Amino acid sequence: MVDHNRVGHCVRVWVVGLVIGACGLAVSATALEAAQEGSTVAYTTNDLGMQFVSLPAGEFPMGCSEGVKPVECGPEEKPRHTVQITKGFELGKTEVTQKQWQAVMGSNPSQHKGDDLPVEEVTFLDVQAFLTKLNARNDGFLYRLPTEAEWEYAARAGNADQFGGGKVANSLARYAPPDDQAWYNVEETNPVAVRKPNAWGLYDMRGNVNEWVQDWYDPKYYRNSPMADPKGPDTDAAEGGHGVRGGSFHDDGPWLTRVSLRQHFLEDYKHFDLGFRVVREKR
């Protein structure tokens, strides 16, 4: 039921004020360090306290990272292929928290309770119900799950490596302590935004809880995925429900949290390490 994988090579992003290099964002070391600390990222907040990062349009190689070991990349992550995100979008700074879920749904399904912990034990259908109620508030935005391509683009944040810029000593280590960006090999979920953010100011893209994406899952989709804004296969080509990304606290090593890893679950599946984050767009 679960699939594991990778991504790689160069990332090009077009955004005002940045010079683009052949293999990624040509940002000064000082600016990149500041971004990784979250100090230069401007967040916007809705009336529920959900914070969002504005991400630019851009192009990146999706799939197996270049130079990874064979065991670190499954067939469903191949071939590595160029993807264009043609429109900028806003993505949640963190996974949706239990406080935010409860404000919308009036209940808390999570096994590990805490306002600032990510909500978990939610099915894909539960998430759609949450989004329906959130959109019914009519705050001027449309909320949805990210596509699989949008999720990986955001997780890479201009980095070519398989951990989105996270400092991982041994990619295949089992029972390794969490790295600077990700929670894994720990007993339970942790409060959001405790580890370091990635270069675009997004927290917990790796680890803590797995995250639902909107796409139906097809292990062969990368063979014929369109270049511009892929949205996943049609339902008749899907295998095993919807895509899930990011890895979780429950995984025993960093390789299970790499940014190209592809997993999938049926729409009614729920688990104590499965949550989500949202995209918002102006109506």
N, C-alpha and C positions, 0 to 999 in steps of 0.2 A: 504493500500500500504506500510505502514511502520511497521516494527517489532522492539520490544525493548527487550534487554537481558543482560546476565552476564557470568562470568567465575570463576575458583577458585582453591585453594589448594596449591600444591607445584610446584616449577619450578626447574628443574635440567638442568644445562648447562655445557658442557664439553669445556673448553678453557684453553690453556696453562697458567699456573701461578695461577689459581684459584682452591681452594679446594671446592668441591661440597658437600653441606649438604643435609640432607634428605628432607628438605622443602625449597629449594632455593639456591641461590648463597651464599656460605660461605665467604662473603667479609667483611672486617673490617668496623666498623661504619665510620671511617675517610675516607676510600676509597670510600664507598658508598655516603657519603655526597659530596665528591669532584666530583664524577661522576654526581651527580644530579645538581651540579652547572656547569657542562660542562667543568670543568678545566682539566680533565684527558682524555678527549675524543679526539682522533686524527681524523680529518675530511680530506677527499680527495675531490678535486674540479675538475670539468671538465672545458672546455673552455667557457662555458656559465655561469660559476659561480655557478652551482648547486653543493651543498656539500652533501657528503655521509658518512654514518657511517657503518663500517664493523661489522656485527653481527655474532657471532659464531653459529655453529650447536648446537642443544640441544633438550631437551624434556620438554614438559609442559602439564598441564591439561587444555584442551580447553572446554569452556562452562560455565555454571553457577558457580560463585564463591561460595566456601564453606561458610556457615553461613549467607548468604544473606536472606533478608525477602522474603516471597513468591511473593509479588508484584514486586520485583526487578528482577525477572527472568522469562522469558516466555518459553513456551514449545519448541520453536525453538532453544533454547539454551541448551536443554537437549538431551541425558545425557551428563554430564561432562565426557570427555574421554581423554585418553593420546594421544598426538600427538608428533611425532618426526620430527624435521627439520634436515635432514641428511646432508645438505650442508650449510656452511656459505654463507651469501649474503650481499650485500651492499644496504642500504635503504636510501632514501633522508632524510637529516637532517630536512628538513621542507617540507611542502606542496609546490607544484610547484607555483612559484610566477607569477604575471602578467608580470613582466619584462622578465622572462625566457620564458613564453609562447609566448610573442610577438617576441622575438628573433628567435623563430622557425617558428611561424605561420604568423607573419607579421600583426596581428590584436589582438584586446583585447575584448572579449565578456563580460567581467565582469560588473556587475551593480555598485559595489563599486570600484572606480578606484584608483589605487596607485601601483607604481612599486613593493613595498615590501609587498603588500597585496596578499593573495592567489588568484590565478585565480579561478573564479566560473562561473556559467551559462554555464557549459560544459557538454555535454552528454557523455555517454560511447563511442559513435561512434566518437565524437570530440577528446576524449582522444586517441583513437586508431590512428586517423589521426596524432595527435601530435607525438605519438611514432614512427610512420612510418617515418615521416620527421626527427625526432631526430636520429633514427637509420641510416638513409641515409647519415648522416654526417660522418659515418665510423670512429669514434674516438677510435676504439678498444674495445668498449663495446656494449652490447646489452641491451636496455632499455625496461622495461615492467612494468605493474602493479603488485603489490604483490598479492599472493593468500590470501584468507581470513585467513588461518592458519598462514602464514608469518606475516600478519598484526597484528593479536592478539598476537603472540609471541613477536613481537617487542614492541607493546604497553604495555605488561606486564613487560618487561625488568627485569625478575627475581622476580617480586613481585606477591604475591598470592592474594592481595586484588582486589576489583572490579574497582579501579581507578588507577591501575598501579603505585602505590606509591604516588599519589597526596594526599595532605592533605585536606580532605573534612570533614567539621564539622558535617553536617547532610545530609546523602545520598539522602533523599527524600524531601529535602527542595525545595519549589518553590520560584522563584524570588530571589534565593540566589546570592550574589556577586560571581564572578569568583574565583576559588580556585587557588592554587599556580602554577598549571600546565595548566589549561584549561580556554579558553574564552567561557562563556555561559551567557545567560540573559543580553546581551548587544545589542546595536542598530545596529551594523554592523560589518563586518569583521575587524580584527586588523592586523597590521604588523606581519609577522612570527617571531618566535624566540624572543618574548618579555616576555612571561611567562617562568617559569623554565622548563628545559628539564627533561625527565625521566632519570632513572639511566643509560641508554645506550646512552644518549646525543641526543635523538630525541625530537623535539619540536612539540607542537600542535597535538600530537597523539589523544588527546581528545579536542573537541571543535574547535572553529574558523570556519572551514568548514568540512562538511562530506566528506569522501574520498571513491571514487570508488575502488573496488578490482576486480580482474580478474574473479573470480568464477561466474558461474551461481548460482542462489539462489534456494535452496530447504529447506523448514522449517524442513523437516524430515531427512536431510542429516547426522546429527550427529549420527543417529541410526546405520548407516553402513559405516561411514567414515573410510577409511584405516588409520592405525596408522602412516605410513611413508609418509610424504609430500603430504597430501590430496590436491586435486586440484578442489574440488567441483563436483557437479553432471554432468551427461551428459545433453545435451540440452533437450532431451525428458523428463527428470525428473524435469526440472527447472520450477519454479513458480515465475512469476513477475520480470523477467530480471536478472540483476546482483546485487551482494552484495555491500553494502555501509556500512562503518564503521566510528566510532569516535564521532558522534554527532557534533553539531555546535553552533555558537554564538547565533543562533535563538532559541535554546532550553532554557526553563525557569528554569531548575534545573540540578544539577550534575548527577542524576540518568540516564538522557538521554545521558550522555557522558561516561558511564561506558565501560570498554574495551571489554566486552563480548556482548554488544548490537549489534544485527543484524538488518539491514534494507535492503531494496531492491527497485530498480526502473527499469523501462523499459529502453532499450538502448537509446532511443531518449528523455528521460526525462532530463530536466535541471532546475536549481534553483539557486537563489542568495546565497545559503549556501552549494553548492555542488561542490567540487573540487577533488584533488587527489595528491598523491605523487608516486614516482617511485622507482623501483628496478633497479640496473644495475649489469651486469655480464660480465666478460671478454669473448670476442668472442673466 
